[in-house]
Amino acid sequence: MSEKPAGGRSIGEVLDLLKDPDFCADAHRTIMEAAEITARAANAKERQARLEQLGQPFFERWGVAPPTSGELLDSDPRRRCSDVIASGRWGVVPVFPWTANRQILSSLKTIRSVIRKQHRDALITRHAQLVIWLQILGFDRPAIARAVFQRRKGLRRPTKAEAIDRMPEDQEQQFYEHYRGLGLTPKQVEQKVYKKLRGSEAPASAAVRMTEQRYVERLERLNEHLATPVRSEPLSCMLTTLYRALLNENSIENNTAIRHHAIAVRDAFLAASRPPRARADCTDVAVQRQLLEALISDRWGIVLVFPWTTDPELRVSVTKLRTLMRERPQDGAGHADATRPAPFEPLSDALISLFRALSDQDDVVVRRYAAGAWATFLRPGA
């Protein structure tokens, strides 16, 4: 580590730079240019030379290297939704008036078996990104543990005396017997026991190291899934394919593909909306038309399942949809009208608008409605 990391700035002063609009704007520009250089450089030598040339003015102005991730500059909550959707690590549970709770639980079980639970996802990611950047700037792990994780204990390894005091005598004796059994000399046995008691590093340093390691492993998994999305169930799979098509550049060919993907999404929801007693193999045109008419007019909604979605949150979402479905008319008279009010539930409303747009012959119109639907899906709290 550098004797004076970050040009002599304290770790608190460095973290305060992330609150400076000028620093963030300059860093964001530098990160974008670095990404372009990385993508277009002819070879590693040219890439390294151009990146050093790019970073020098930034370092001269701010005295530190720019952050390694643009997320530290703009923690857009939509980003993590975008990543898991594009990688397929999410699920969709449609709730129709006839959907039983056991069906919902079965769908959730299927989705949970594919995607991993991961709570406090955004906070973990930000901590890991701060760890990587601050280590590059030369700060040691105890300093990072204090500043990022607010650690006040475990910043150093315990002394021999402290380690012995904390360890039960019978467990210490077990260590001695174990190493003697390996044929070590008394001195080697003592060294091994003390290392075992004290640990190889301070607990706070280990926490910093493991945070970085887990983050890198998660990025590797994410990149694998972005290359080949996972499939938790048909609805989210079709929506993921549509979303990935929308991320491509706007072109006539791509707009045509988006229409095809939107049709696949509609057909997947048609299959999911089929009442339990309806024939699964029924393909009659008139019946399909009736199913489509019901899909775009009935009271139904969507529950999204992400790795960080908790079971209580899912129960609240389902209860809210159930309440909307049986809501009485505004005048309070009679039974609830089966006709779908507008607006009803934003996620299903957005999809219904897209399904209706498929009757338009203009692919650009379909693309616009598809983009609008995804803007709704990526909205925080959706």
C-alpha positions, -999 to +999 in steps of 0.1 A: +000+000+000+011+036-007+024+055+024+002+084+013-028+069-005-050+092-027-024+119-029-025+125+009-063+127+011-081+110+040-105+082+031-134+105+042-122+132+018-121+107-011-156+095-003-168+131-002-157+135-038-187+112-048-209+141-036-192+166-058-212+172-091-181+183-110-161+152-099-190+129-108-195+145-142-158+143-150-155+108-138-186+097-158-172+111-189-138+094-183-155+061-176-175+063-209-144+072-229-125+043-212-152+019-222-150+031-258-112+027-259-115-008-244-140-018-270-121-004-300-084-007-292-065-029-317-045-047-290-037-047-253-006-025-256-026+002-275-055+000-250-032+004-220-014+034-236-046+052-245-062+045-211-031+060-193-033+090-216-070+094-208-066+091-170-037+115-166-057+147-169-083+134-145-056+124-119-039+158-122-072+176-116-085+154-087-055+136-073-072+102-076-081+077-102-117+077-113-141+051-098-140+017-114-178+017-118-202+043-130-228+030-105-208+048-077-215+081-095-252+074-103-268+046-083-298+043-106-322+018-089-334+006-124-300-008-132-302-039-110-337-046-123-324-042-159-295-066-152-316-094-137-343-091-163-317-092-192-301-123-175-334-141-169-329-142-131-365-131-123-400-144-126-436-133-133-467-146-115-499-136-132-530-134-109-564-138-126-597-139-108-597-177-110-561-181-099-559-202-066-534-195-039-519-230-044-512-221-081-494-189-070-473-209-044-464-235-070-453-207-094-432-191-067-416-224-059-407-230-095-392-195-098-373-196-065-357-229-076-340-211-105-332-176-092-312-171-060-324-151-031-303-120-025-315-094-001-300-059+004-286-064-031-280-027-039-262-020-006-239-050-010-230-040-046-222-004-036-200-016-007-181-039-030-175-012-056-162+012-029-139-015-016-124-021-051-119+016-058-104+025-024-080-004-026-068+008-060-063+042-044-040+026-019-061+024+013-057-006+035-085-029+045-088-018+081-093+018+069-119+007+044-136-014+070-140+017+092-152+040+065-174+017+044-187-008+069-185+014+100-165-013+117-150-003+151-139-038+163-118-065+147-096-040+129-064-059+139-055-095+146-057-103+183-024-108+202-013-142+213-024-134+249-058-121+237-064-151+214-055-176+242-079-158+266-108-160+242-103-197+233-118-224+257-089-244+272-103-278+260-104-265+224-068-251+226-057-285+239-074-302+209-053-280+185-021-290+203-030-327+201-039-324+165-006-309+154+015-332+176-002-361+158+012-347+126+047-353+138+057-316+141+083-303+164+072-285+196+081-251+181+062-259+149+032-271+170+032-238+189+033-217+157+005-236+142-017-233+173-011-196+176-019-190+140-051-210+144-061-191+175-053-156+160-064-162+125-045-152+094-059-117+092-080-093+112-118-100+111-125-066+096-099-072+068-115-106+061-149-090+058-135-065+032-118-093+013-148-115+012-171-086+001-148-081-029-146-118-037-184-124-035-189-093-058-165-106-084-181-140-083-216-124-088-203-104-117-190-136-133-223-153-129-241-123-142-220-121-173-226-158-179-264-153-176-263-122-198-246-143-225-271-172-220-302-161-200-316-185-175-353-196-177-375-196-146-409-199-164-424-191-198-437-155-192-405-140-179-385-159-205-406-143-233-404-108-216-366-112-213-362-119-250-383-089-258-363-067-235-330-078-249-343-070-284-353-035-272-317-029-261-304-033-296-301-004-319-332+009-336-335-005-371-362-017-394-351-053-390-350-049-352-385-034-351-398-064-370-381-087-345-396-068-316-431-073-331-424-111-332-412-111-296-442-091-285-465-116-302-447-144-283-452-125-250-489-121-258-493-158-267-475-168-234-500-147-214-529-162-234-517-196-224-514-185-188-548-169-187-566-200-199-591-210-171-584-244-155-614-261-171-606-249-206-591-275-230-553-270-231-551-280-267-579-258-280-567-238-310-600-228-326-597-193-340-630-181-324-619-195-290-585-178-293-602-146-301-624-149-270-593-156-248-576-125-262-606-104-256-608-116-221-570-110-216-573-073-226-605-066-207-605-088-175-593-078-141-559-094-137-525-083-126-488-093-123-465-100-094-428-097-101-403-119-084-367-107-082-338-122-062-343-096-035-381-098-033-392-111+001-421-134+009-440-107+029-436-084-001-451-110-024-480-116+000-488-079+000-487-077-038-511-106-042-535-092-015-535-059-033-544-075-066-571-096-050-586-064-035-586-046-068-603-075-085-633-075-062-635-037-057-671-023-061-681+004-085-675+040-074-712+045-066-710+016-042-740-001-056-742-037-067-715-062-074-681-054-087-681-048-125-661-075-143-649-049-169-613-038-163-612-002-151-585+021-165-561+025-149-561-008-130-526-023-123-497-006-140-477-036-151-506-055-167-520-022-180-488-016-199-488-051-214-524-048-225-515-015-243-488-034-261-511-063-270-536-039-285-508-022-304-501-055-322-531-049-344-513-018-358-493-026-390-466-001-381-437-019-364-424+015-350-457+019-331-453-016-316-417-008-306-429+024-289-455+006-268-430-022-260-405+005-248-433+021-227-442-012-211-406-018-201-403+017-187-432+007-164-415-026-155-382-009-146-398+018-125-387+016-089-414+000-067-432-015-097 
